[in-house]
Amino acid sequence: MTDILPPQILCIYGSPRKGGNSDVLMDSFAGGVESAGGVAHRLYLRDMKLFPCREIHACAKSGECVLKDDLTPLFTKLMEVDAFTLSSPVMFYGVPAIAKAFIDRCQSLWARKYVLNMPVATGRLKNRKGVLLSLGGSNGKKLFDGVRLTFRYFLDTLDASPWGEILLRGVDDKGDIFKEEEGLANAAALGRQLVETLNTEIKDVAGGG
């Protein structure tokens, strides 16, 4: 019998600040994933050479982005992994510019799905899952509305749906996250729970459940 690969989860670090609060929150989540036997593929957007979408619609003909940069070889991974997690601070009630540029470049996958009627989820799971980890300094009621909507429609393009989230208010200055012991523990627990859920679905697909 062929060995079944453990759950593959793309962990997208969306903050421009290295070692900031959202990085620490994602580290906790990824640690939970790994402690449960999953694989956390860490993607640091701030370290990438990443062009913004130019809206030239060339992808509507092929389903592929014609811009060539550090994102180009990652499109295959975006189509194959079992789940996605985005960590993001709130900036002007949305995601940071680098995260928005990354999401906008997935227009090619949107065209693949909605224009060309081609599959986007080409891995073993066709209905994938997404986890949002976000924080901000404000206590505003609608603080996370913009981030949630952006993430939701990003997932839709990837044949994925929101599955879980950790949202923390009043976290702004670097290091504030360490006061959120419960939030960090919840992130690690969510990582473990995601792996357990994916394991069940993967075994079902493989005929083992």
ZAGU-12872 format. One line per 3 residues: number of its first residue (from 0); their letters; for each residue x, y, z of C-alpha. Coordinates in nm, 3 decimals, always signed. Layout:
N
NUM = a = X Y Z; ...
//
This chain:
209
0 = mtd = +0.000 +0.000 +0.000; +0.133 +0.344 -0.093; +0.218 +0.564 +0.203
3 = ilp = -0.021 +0.857 +0.244; +0.150 +1.195 +0.265; +0.059 +1.393 +0.578
6 = pqi = -0.160 +1.704 +0.542; +0.017 +1.979 +0.348; -0.068 +2.328 +0.473
9 = lci = +0.057 +2.649 +0.311; +0.129 +2.901 +0.588; +0.135 +3.248 +0.430
12 = ygs = +0.311 +3.511 +0.641; +0.144 +3.831 +0.523; +0.312 +4.097 +0.737
15 = prk = +0.587 +4.327 +0.611; +0.738 +4.326 +0.963; +0.978 +4.042 +1.039
18 = ggn = +0.921 +3.882 +1.377; +0.608 +4.088 +1.438; +0.289 +3.990 +1.613
21 = sdv = +0.129 +3.810 +1.320; +0.452 +3.618 +1.259; +0.447 +3.491 +1.617
24 = lmd = +0.080 +3.397 +1.588; +0.151 +3.200 +1.269; +0.453 +3.034 +1.429
27 = sfa = +0.225 +2.908 +1.705; -0.027 +2.774 +1.453; +0.244 +2.611 +1.240
30 = ggv = +0.390 +2.453 +1.553; +0.050 +2.300 +1.624; +0.034 +2.167 +1.267
33 = esa = +0.374 +2.005 +1.297; +0.312 +1.861 +1.643; +0.009 +1.679 +1.497
36 = ggv = +0.214 +1.536 +1.211; +0.120 +1.785 +0.939; +0.360 +1.973 +0.712
39 = ahr = +0.364 +2.353 +0.740; +0.502 +2.512 +0.423; +0.611 +2.856 +0.542
42 = lyl = +0.583 +3.132 +0.281; +0.722 +3.474 +0.382; +0.577 +3.724 +0.136
45 = rdm = +0.806 +4.006 +0.248; +1.109 +3.809 +0.126; +0.969 +3.760 -0.224
48 = klf = +1.022 +3.958 -0.540; +0.654 +3.999 -0.621; +0.502 +4.215 -0.894
51 = pcr = +0.147 +4.347 -0.850; -0.117 +4.236 -1.099; -0.118 +4.459 -1.409
54 = eih = -0.473 +4.363 -1.510; -0.378 +4.288 -1.869; -0.603 +3.979 -1.869
57 = aca = -0.352 +3.757 -2.050; -0.435 +3.487 -1.796; -0.790 +3.471 -1.934
60 = ksg = -0.647 +3.292 -2.239; -0.424 +3.038 -2.066; -0.503 +3.035 -1.695
63 = ecv = -0.141 +3.128 -1.629; +0.011 +3.456 -1.513; +0.251 +3.603 -1.767
66 = lkd = +0.444 +3.798 -1.502; +0.759 +3.613 -1.399; +0.891 +3.653 -1.047
69 = dlt = +0.924 +3.456 -0.722; +0.554 +3.369 -0.729; +0.574 +3.188 -1.064
72 = plf = +0.698 +2.851 -0.930; +0.453 +2.865 -0.639; +0.135 +2.843 -0.845
75 = tkl = +0.168 +2.464 -0.858; +0.184 +2.450 -0.478; -0.120 +2.676 -0.452
78 = mev = -0.309 +2.422 -0.660; -0.186 +2.112 -0.478; -0.178 +2.176 -0.102
81 = daf = -0.458 +2.061 +0.126; -0.519 +2.386 +0.316; -0.415 +2.749 +0.349
84 = tls = -0.345 +2.978 +0.641; -0.290 +3.353 +0.619; -0.149 +3.560 +0.903
87 = spv = -0.211 +3.930 +0.859; -0.214 +4.248 +1.060; -0.499 +4.488 +0.982
90 = mfy = -0.386 +4.792 +0.786; -0.653 +5.050 +0.699; -0.913 +4.777 +0.762
93 = gvp = -0.754 +4.548 +0.505; -0.450 +4.328 +0.448; -0.101 +4.479 +0.399
96 = aia = +0.008 +4.575 +0.047; +0.237 +4.273 +0.002; -0.043 +4.034 +0.097
99 = kaf = -0.289 +4.210 -0.134; -0.041 +4.195 -0.421; -0.003 +3.820 -0.365
102 = idr = -0.379 +3.768 -0.355; -0.436 +3.986 -0.663; -0.185 +3.779 -0.859
105 = cqs = -0.413 +3.479 -0.807; -0.634 +3.640 -1.070; -0.481 +3.384 -1.305
108 = lwa = -0.634 +3.106 -1.097; -0.966 +3.291 -1.092; -0.952 +3.299 -1.473
111 = rky = -0.862 +2.931 -1.478; -1.169 +2.852 -1.269; -1.434 +3.097 -1.388
114 = vln = -1.331 +3.179 -1.745; -1.167 +2.861 -1.872; -1.356 +2.612 -1.652
117 = mpv = -1.033 +2.437 -1.560; -0.961 +2.276 -1.220; -0.777 +2.481 -0.958
120 = atg = -0.752 +2.222 -0.682; -0.540 +1.961 -0.858; -0.424 +1.776 -0.546
123 = rlk = -0.600 +1.502 -0.353; -0.862 +1.728 -0.190; -1.099 +1.917 -0.418
126 = nrk = -1.273 +2.112 -0.139; -0.995 +2.266 +0.064; -0.984 +2.464 +0.386
129 = gvl = -0.859 +2.804 +0.495; -0.761 +2.950 +0.832; -0.730 +3.323 +0.899
132 = lsl = -0.501 +3.455 +1.172; -0.534 +3.831 +1.211; -0.479 +4.104 +1.467
135 = ggs = -0.501 +4.477 +1.500; -0.455 +4.758 +1.745; -0.812 +4.888 +1.732
138 = ngk = -1.109 +4.754 +1.924; -1.347 +4.858 +1.647; -1.646 +4.636 +1.579
141 = klf = -1.571 +4.608 +1.206; -1.195 +4.576 +1.247; -1.171 +4.243 +1.067
144 = dgv = -1.448 +4.283 +0.810; -1.218 +4.380 +0.523; -0.958 +4.113 +0.596
147 = rlt = -1.226 +3.845 +0.627; -1.387 +3.936 +0.295; -1.056 +3.947 +0.110
150 = fry = -0.953 +3.610 +0.253; -1.292 +3.455 +0.179; -1.281 +3.540 -0.191
153 = fld = -0.914 +3.445 -0.214; -1.015 +3.101 -0.084; -1.306 +3.079 -0.327
156 = tld = -1.063 +3.115 -0.616; -0.856 +2.830 -0.470; -1.152 +2.591 -0.430
159 = asp = -1.134 +2.639 -0.055; -1.366 +2.765 +0.218; -1.311 +2.938 +0.554
162 = wge = -1.267 +2.674 +0.821; -1.130 +2.853 +1.126; -0.992 +3.183 +1.251
165 = ill = -0.811 +3.351 +1.536; -0.879 +3.727 +1.555; -0.714 +3.938 +1.823
168 = rgv = -0.790 +4.303 +1.904; -0.570 +4.546 +2.091; -0.247 +4.395 +1.955
171 = ddk = -0.036 +4.665 +1.791; +0.314 +4.727 +1.923; +0.575 +4.464 +1.845
174 = gdi = +0.568 +4.206 +2.123; +0.208 +4.271 +2.228; +0.122 +3.922 +2.109
177 = fke = +0.312 +3.766 +2.398; +0.049 +3.905 +2.633; -0.209 +3.697 +2.443
180 = eeg = -0.122 +3.360 +2.591; -0.471 +3.225 +2.533; -0.469 +3.343 +2.171
183 = lan = -0.135 +3.173 +2.104; -0.254 +2.852 +2.268; -0.574 +2.863 +2.062
186 = aaa = -0.371 +2.907 +1.743; -0.162 +2.600 +1.821; -0.476 +2.402 +1.904
189 = lgr = -0.637 +2.512 +1.578; -0.332 +2.389 +1.387; -0.364 +2.048 +1.550
192 = qlv = -0.738 +2.033 +1.485; -0.689 +2.120 +1.119; -0.442 +1.834 +1.075
195 = etl = -0.681 +1.590 +1.243; -0.967 +1.701 +1.019; -0.756 +1.680 +0.705
198 = nte = -0.625 +1.337 +0.800; -0.981 +1.206 +0.813; -1.069 +1.356 +0.475
201 = ikd = -0.746 +1.236 +0.313; -0.807 +0.880 +0.435; -1.162 +0.894 +0.301
204 = vag = -1.034 +1.001 -0.040; -0.774 +0.727 -0.035; -1.042 +0.471 +0.050
207 = gg = -0.926 +0.417 +0.402; -1.227 +0.560 +0.580
//
